[in-house]
Amino acid sequence: MEQFFAQHHWLIGASWLLMLAWLLPWKGVALWKSARNHHLKWFIAILILNTFAILDIFYIFAIARRAEKRKLLEENLNE
């Protein structure tokens, strides 16, 4: 295994770039949505925990979506 990586050391750099290309957009969107929705506990969890975007994707599609729907309903009721 060590020989493989010694001969193909560029794979390590490429792997890091692929991981960053996957993680950063998800983390950015999740942090932005949690801050906008005033979800401090979620913001801290997403910021600190590295779950390879699983927690970020869950927040975006489950928690944030629910909060945004609730906010729209409240705005419609207030009109």
KADATA-V135423 format. One record per pair of residues at least 6 apart in sequence whose C-alpha atoms are under 8 Angstrom apart, sorted by the first residue. I is the first residue (numbers start at 0). GAP is how many residues later the second one is. If there is no record, write none. Layout:
<<I/GAP> <I/GAP>>
This chain:
<<4/6> <4/7> <21/31> <22/29> <22/30> <25/27> <25/30> <25/31> <26/19> <26/20> <26/26> <26/29> <28/31> <29/13> <29/16> <29/26> <29/27> <29/29> <29/30> <30/12> <30/15> <30/16> <32/27> <32/31> <33/6> <33/8> <33/9> <33/30> <34/8> <36/27> <36/30> <36/31> <41/17> <45/9> <45/10>>
